Amino acid sequence: MNSGPLSLQDIERQAKSLIPHNVWDFIEGGSQDMITTHRNTQQYNDIKLRPRPFLQTDEKKLSTTILGHFISMPILLGASGGHTFVHPNGELDTAQAAKDMNTGLALSTSSDYSLQEVAEIGAHPRIFQLYHCGRALTELLVKQAEDSGYAAIMLTVDCPVPSPMEGDLRNQFHKYGGAALGNFKSTKIRRLLPPNTKIVDMWERPPNIPLAFTELEWLKGLTTLPLIVKGIRTAEDATLCMENGVDGLLVSNHGGRQIDTTLSSIETLPEISVAVQGKMELYIDSGIRSGSDILKALALGAKAVFIGRPLFWGLAIGGSMGVRKVLSILRTELDEAMGYSGISSIEHVDAAILSLPKHMKVPRNAAIRKIKDMALLLNQGKITNQVFQSNKAKLLRP
Ligand SMILES: Cc1cc2nc3c(=O)[nH]c(=O)nc-3n(C[C@H](O)[C@H](O)[C@H](O)COP(=O)(O)O)c2cc1C
């Protein structure tokens, strides 16, 4: 009998029993009433799969690329600060798990271990998540990321004001851990900080300065690395990013840890997918807890997904082995969901495998692609006109 964890829910339960309650609240917490946090997971459950058992899928291809870099599956570990709260090896073990599973990770500006220390583990592709820290500091961090072989810069834009995390306020939780803010410990960086700045103060008040769109050009000018913007939730902002030379977008609401009562991340993906029309790579995070969730995100236009809280659960139950377990469960579940849906390659997934709740629209480009495929089948006599017309009507339904 298999007594190990079988799902992310099993890992979550086990982790909860091991993590002190105030740290648990910090990790699990969303902002204010956590309406967005709960909606993130709920909406994945409200999207249903349409299984296609007749389609044969003996061989399945899960590998893909992100900005040209190979990953063995469309699942990466997301950027988050404070991994040593749950395991002393923190981001080093997170990176080890990514390396073992042949996938990538995003490293937070607020990581406990420095970007150079994490680079030494050798996971690839590594993406440096950037909080804008003022021009001089930002320039140095970006340069260090480039020198340490990071594959891209990921600018987080969704926290223009401090996050109202009521759980932390209630618990009087101070987010200071032993090795916290590894990226700010070097003398070179410290020289750029205001005099007498203590690391602990920076952790409590992260140096995240909102960046105007007009400054994206400046940021891009600092590096030859591609730029991903994290925290985009509307077609308007996606278009602005596209017009300003951004290379990829991470559709994210920070796991509901910033403004509350917004749409879930997966609900916003279709409008963004339509806005960018395949001209930029799209990724998504927030609320992904199973392989079916991942398949749904890919079907709505994401090229890959990032995992947030579950990596903390994995770290807590067994360091890099625990995170590896999280990733391998998701991989297995994705493989199974593809099998049921008749999908042989993640590159062929589109919205036709989904039954969406009424308020969510099929991205138009995916619908049109599907109609073209069906027209081909109709011409080849493989489906009847009646089937063609009724499916077409379904796909075009507003
Ligand atoms: C404890 C914690 C710390 C985080 N720190 C950061 C951070 O430093 N930078 C960032 O861009 N996002 C940060 N995030 C947000 C994640 O990158 C991601 O957007 C979110 O966790 C995804 O939602 P999920 O947890 O439901 O998977 C953090 C999330 C958590 C849970």
The ligand as a Gaussian input file, in Angstrom:
#p B3LYP/6-31G(d) Opt

LIG

0 1
 C        4.882000      33.153000       1.085000
 C        4.827000      33.773000      -0.279000
 C        5.781000      34.721000      -0.632000
 C        5.725000      35.315000      -1.915000
 N        6.713000      36.196000      -2.279000
 C        6.710000      36.720000      -3.531000
 C        7.779000      37.550000      -3.967000
 O        8.741000      37.793000      -3.250000
 N        7.694000      38.049000      -5.226000
 C        6.649000      37.785000      -6.072000
 O        6.619000      38.269000      -7.201000
 N        5.634000      36.970000      -5.674000
 C        5.653000      36.431000      -4.449000
 N        4.654000      35.578000      -4.062000
 C        3.562000      35.265000      -5.024000
 C        3.901000      34.035000      -5.867000
 O        4.928000      34.281000      -6.786000
 C        2.688000      33.586000      -6.682000
 O        2.238000      34.658000      -7.472000
 C        1.538000      33.042000      -5.862000
 O        1.975000      32.373000      -4.714000
 C        0.745000      32.087000      -6.753000
 O       -0.388000      31.618000      -6.104000
 P       -0.505000      30.176000      -5.390000
 O        0.238000      30.326000      -4.099000
 O       -1.955000      30.034000      -5.221000
 O        0.127000      29.150000      -6.304000
 C        4.693000      34.970000      -2.807000
 C        3.758000      34.000000      -2.434000
 C        3.826000      33.401000      -1.196000
 C        2.807000      32.350000      -0.845000

